[in-house]
Amino acid sequence: MGPAARWVSVILPEQPNLQIVFVHPESWRGDQAEVQKELAGSNVTWSLATDDFQGTYEELNSKGVKLQKLPTDEFYGVEIVFEDLYGNTFSLLQPKPRSEGQY
Protein backbone atom coordinates (compact mmCIF):
# COMPACT_ATOMS: atom_id res chain seq x y z
CA MET A 1 0.00 0.00 0.00
CA GLY A 2 3.02 2.28 0.04
CA PRO A 3 5.51 3.81 2.46
CA ALA A 4 2.96 6.19 4.09
CA ALA A 5 0.62 3.37 5.09
CA ARG A 6 0.25 2.51 8.76
CA TRP A 7 -1.71 -0.46 10.01
CA VAL A 8 -1.76 -3.13 12.68
CA SER A 9 -2.10 -6.80 11.68
CA VAL A 10 -3.32 -9.40 14.14
CA ILE A 11 -2.51 -12.99 13.21
CA LEU A 12 -3.26 -16.01 15.37
CA PRO A 13 -0.44 -18.58 15.50
CA GLU A 14 -2.90 -21.43 15.00
CA GLN A 15 -4.51 -19.67 12.00
CA PRO A 16 -1.65 -18.01 10.07
CA ASN A 17 -3.85 -17.49 7.00
CA LEU A 18 -6.37 -15.42 8.99
CA GLN A 19 -5.32 -11.82 9.46
CA ILE A 20 -7.21 -8.88 10.95
CA VAL A 21 -5.88 -5.52 9.78
CA PHE A 22 -6.65 -2.17 11.40
CA VAL A 23 -5.90 0.65 8.95
CA HIS A 24 -5.53 4.29 9.99
CA PRO A 25 -7.38 6.66 7.62
CA GLU A 26 -4.23 8.74 7.18
CA SER A 27 -2.70 5.83 5.24
CA TRP A 28 -4.92 6.70 2.26
CA ARG A 29 -3.38 8.77 -0.53
CA GLY A 30 -4.14 12.42 -1.16
CA ASP A 31 -7.58 13.66 -0.22
CA GLN A 32 -8.78 10.08 0.29
CA ALA A 33 -7.85 10.29 4.01
CA GLU A 34 -10.66 12.81 4.62
CA VAL A 35 -13.07 10.81 2.48
CA GLN A 36 -12.28 7.66 4.50
CA LYS A 37 -12.84 9.49 7.80
CA GLU A 38 -16.28 10.57 6.56
CA LEU A 39 -17.08 6.98 5.57
CA ALA A 40 -15.96 5.43 8.88
CA GLY A 41 -18.59 2.94 9.95
CA SER A 42 -20.21 2.76 6.53
CA ASN A 43 -17.56 1.11 4.36
CA VAL A 44 -16.57 -2.54 4.05
CA THR A 45 -16.63 -4.39 7.37
CA TRP A 46 -14.27 -7.25 6.49
CA SER A 47 -11.92 -8.11 3.63
CA LEU A 48 -11.44 -11.74 2.67
CA ALA A 49 -8.47 -12.78 0.53
CA THR A 50 -8.58 -15.67 -1.90
CA ASP A 51 -6.20 -17.38 -4.30
CA ASP A 52 -9.16 -18.36 -6.53
CA PHE A 53 -11.04 -15.11 -7.08
CA GLN A 54 -12.94 -16.25 -10.17
CA GLY A 55 -14.10 -19.54 -8.63
CA THR A 56 -15.18 -17.90 -5.36
CA TYR A 57 -16.93 -15.06 -7.20
CA GLU A 58 -18.83 -17.53 -9.39
CA GLU A 59 -19.89 -19.56 -6.35
CA LEU A 60 -21.16 -16.49 -4.45
CA ASN A 61 -22.93 -15.19 -7.57
CA SER A 62 -24.59 -18.56 -8.26
CA LYS A 63 -25.94 -18.63 -4.69
CA GLY A 64 -27.57 -15.23 -5.12
CA VAL A 65 -25.26 -13.27 -2.84
CA LYS A 66 -26.04 -9.55 -3.15
CA LEU A 67 -23.13 -7.72 -4.79
CA GLN A 68 -22.52 -4.03 -4.12
CA LYS A 69 -19.49 -3.88 -6.42
CA LEU A 70 -18.87 -6.08 -9.46
CA PRO A 71 -15.35 -7.46 -10.10
CA THR A 72 -12.98 -4.52 -10.38
CA ASP A 73 -9.25 -4.46 -11.00
CA GLU A 74 -7.82 -2.15 -8.33
CA PHE A 75 -4.18 -1.17 -7.72
CA TYR A 76 -4.08 -3.71 -4.88
CA GLY A 77 -5.83 -6.59 -6.67
CA VAL A 78 -9.17 -7.81 -8.05
CA GLU A 79 -12.14 -7.14 -5.77
CA ILE A 80 -15.89 -7.46 -5.31
CA VAL A 81 -17.95 -6.11 -2.43
CA PHE A 82 -20.91 -8.15 -1.20
CA GLU A 83 -23.47 -8.13 1.63
CA ASP A 84 -24.52 -10.72 4.17
CA LEU A 85 -28.17 -11.23 5.19
CA TYR A 86 -27.95 -8.32 7.66
CA GLY A 87 -26.42 -5.72 5.34
CA ASN A 88 -22.83 -6.07 6.59
CA THR A 89 -20.37 -5.56 3.75
CA PHE A 90 -17.40 -7.72 2.83
CA SER A 91 -14.65 -7.36 0.27
CA LEU A 92 -13.47 -10.46 -1.57
CA LEU A 93 -9.99 -9.78 -2.82
CA GLN A 94 -7.30 -11.57 -4.74
CA PRO A 95 -4.27 -9.40 -3.94
CA LYS A 96 -1.75 -8.54 -6.62
CA PRO A 97 1.59 -10.23 -6.07
CA ARG A 98 4.02 -8.12 -4.09
CA SER A 99 7.13 -7.00 -5.88
CA GLU A 100 10.51 -7.21 -4.21
CA GLY A 101 11.00 -4.43 -1.67
CA GLN A 102 7.28 -4.02 -0.89
CA TYR A 103 5.96 -4.80 2.55
C-alpha positions, 0 to 999 in steps of 0.5 A, spaced: 500 500 500 506 504 500 511 507 504 505 512 508 501 506 510 500 505 517 496 499 520 496 493 525 495 486 523 493 481 528 494 474 526 493 467 530 499 462 530 494 457 529 490 460 523 496 463 520 492 465 513 487 469 517 489 476 518 485 482 521 488 488 519 486 495 522 488 501 517 488 508 519 485 513 515 491 517 514 494 511 510 490 513 504 493 517 498 491 524 497 484 527 499 482 520 500 484 520 508 478 525 509 473 521 504 475 515 508 474 518 515 467 521 513 465 513 511 468 510 517 462 505 519 459 505 513 464 502 508 466 494 508 466 491 514 471 485 512 476 483 507 477 476 505 483 474 501 482 468 496 487 465 491 481 463 486 477 469 485 474 467 479 471 460 482 469 464 489 466 469 485 462 464 481 460 460 487 457 467 491 454 469 484 450 462 483 448 462 490 444 469 489 449 473 494 447 480 493 453 484 490 454 491 491 461 492 487 462 487 481 469 485 479 474 490 479 481 491 477 484 495 483 491 497 484 491 492 490 488 486 486 481 484 483 475 485 488 468 485 489 464 487 495 458 483 497 453 483 503 450 478 508 443 477 510 444 483 515 447 488 510 454 487 513 459 488 507 465 484 505 470 485 500 473 479 496 480 480 494 485 476 490 491 481 492 496 482 486 503 479 487 508 483 491 514 485 488 521 485 491 521 491 496 514 491 498 511 490 505 
